Amino acid sequence: MPIHVIVDRANGRVVVLTDPQDGEYRVHAVHHPGQSFALPESIGASATLSVDSVLAAKK
């Protein structure tokens, strides 16, 4: 299942869009610094990421 991870450095957050249906993503999860988030297992692996680490990664 496709997902989109949006790294929004300007607003200090990570947005994960999942559950596409009829051309739109039905689930919009917003994660803020200090939080961690898990990517859906539909990507073929288990992955939990820190928002702080993602925001700090080089462009």
C-alpha positions in Angstrom: 0.0 0.0 0.0 1.5 3.4 -0.9 2.2 5.9 1.8 3.7 9.4 1.7 6.0 10.9 4.4 6.2 14.6 4.3 9.1 16.2 6.2 7.9 19.7 7.0 11.0 21.4 8.3 9.4 24.9 8.1 6.7 23.9 10.6 8.7 21.3 12.5 6.6 18.3 11.9 6.3 15.1 9.9 3.1 14.1 8.2 2.4 10.5 7.2 -0.4 9.9 4.7 -1.8 6.4 4.5 -4.9 4.4 3.4 -5.4 5.8 -0.1 -8.9 5.4 -1.6 -10.5 7.1 -4.6 -7.4 9.2 -5.2 -7.1 10.6 -1.7 -5.3 9.6 1.5 -7.9 8.9 4.2 -5.4 9.0 7.1 -3.3 12.1 7.8 -1.1 11.6 10.9 0.9 14.6 12.1 3.9 14.0 14.4 5.8 16.7 16.3 9.3 16.9 17.8 9.8 14.6 20.8 7.5 12.0 19.2 8.2 8.8 17.3 6.1 7.2 14.6 5.8 3.8 13.0 5.5 3.4 9.3 2.8 0.9 8.3 4.0 -2.7 7.9 2.6 -2.6 4.4 5.9 -1.1 3.3 7.4 -4.6 3.8 9.3 -4.0 7.0 8.8 -2.7 10.5 10.2 0.8 10.9 9.9 3.3 13.8 11.4 6.8 13.3 12.1 9.7 15.6 10.6 13.0 14.4 13.7 14.8 15.8 16.0 12.5 13.8 14.0 12.9 10.6 13.9 16.7 10.9 17.6 16.9 11.7 18.6 14.8 8.6 20.5 16.6 5.9 18.4 17.6 2.9 
